[in-house]
Every structure is written in structure tokens, then in C-alpha cells.
Amino acid sequence: MKTYIATFFTHFGALTLSKKCKATGIKSQLMPVPRKLSSSCGTCVKFEAENFDVVFHSDVEEELENCYEMLGADQFKALINNK
């Protein structure tokens, strides 16, 4: 299982993905965006999944700004950049 951070253009996108994750049994949490990453709305969703593409199968694809894999406490690998 890997840990990912998804950032969004709006708070609505973050809330929608968080609810979708919980409804499908994916462990997730809303949190402030880590300092190393920037975000339009300042809120991100941290989630655990086998693959990050879970965000593509959600209602928030248009709201998704970036998706990162967490490699360590303060290390991230960019997977999606929709800026």
C-alpha cells in the first residue's frame, strides 16, 4: 500500500474526494497541504491505495491540481500535474 497526496483547485474537490474515499473504504484524511507542495485551495487529501489512479475514477478529476506519492516524511514524487 502506498501513500499519496492529492491537491485541488478548490475545497469542494478535496471534500468530494475525501467523501468518495471513505465511501469506498479507502483510508484518507483531509489536511493542510505540506509546505513543500503548493495548492490553490490549501487543502489536500492524503490517502492510501495500491495505485493513485483512484482519483481519476472520482467526481473530482476536473478539480484535481496535482497528485504526489509520499516517499518519506518530507519527500514527494509528482505523478500528476494539471496546472
C-alpha positions in Angstrom: 0.0 0.0 0.0 1.3 3.4 -0.9 0.5 6.9 0.5 -0.5 9.7 -1.8 -1.3 13.4 -1.5 -3.9 14.9 -3.9 -4.1 18.7 -4.1 -7.1 20.6 -5.6 -8.0 23.9 -7.2 -11.0 24.2 -4.7 -12.0 23.0 -1.3 -15.0 21.3 -2.9 -12.7 19.0 -4.9 -10.9 18.0 -1.7 -14.1 17.4 0.2 -15.6 15.3 -2.6 -12.6 13.0 -2.9 -12.4 12.6 0.8 -16.0 11.5 0.9 -15.6 9.2 -2.1 -12.6 7.5 -0.4 -14.4 6.9 2.8 -17.5 5.6 0.9 -15.3 3.0 -0.9 -13.2 2.0 2.1 -10.0 3.9 1.1 -8.2 5.3 4.2 -8.0 9.0 3.8 -7.8 12.3 5.6 -8.2 16.0 4.8 -5.3 18.1 5.8 -3.3 21.3 5.1 -1.1 21.0 2.0 2.6 20.3 3.1 4.9 23.3 2.8 7.0 21.7 0.1 3.9 21.5 -2.2 1.7 24.3 -3.3 -2.0 24.3 -3.8 -4.7 26.7 -4.9 -7.0 25.9 -2.1 -4.6 24.9 0.7 -6.4 21.7 1.5 -5.3 18.2 0.3 -6.4 14.6 0.7 -3.8 12.1 2.0 -4.9 8.6 1.0 -3.6 5.1 0.9 -4.1 2.9 -2.1 -2.4 0.4 -4.3 -2.4 2.9 -7.1 -3.0 6.6 -7.3 -5.4 6.3 -10.2 -8.3 6.1 -7.7 -8.5 9.9 -8.1 -9.3 9.5 -11.8 -12.3 7.4 -11.1 -13.9 10.1 -8.9 -16.1 13.1 -9.4 -13.2 15.5 -8.9 -11.0 14.9 -11.9 -11.5 18.4 -13.1 -10.8 19.8 -9.6 -7.5 17.8 -9.2 -4.5 20.0 -9.3 -1.7 17.6 -8.5 -1.1 14.1 -7.1 2.1 13.0 -5.4 3.4 9.8 -4.0 4.9 10.2 -0.5 8.4 8.8 -0.5 9.3 9.9 3.0 8.3 12.4 5.7 9.2 15.4 3.6 9.8 13.7 0.2 7.3 13.6 -2.7 7.3 12.3 -6.2 5.0 14.2 -8.7 2.6 11.9 -10.5 0.0 14.3 -12.0 0.3 18.0 -12.7 -2.9 19.7 -14.0 -1.7 23.3 -13.6 
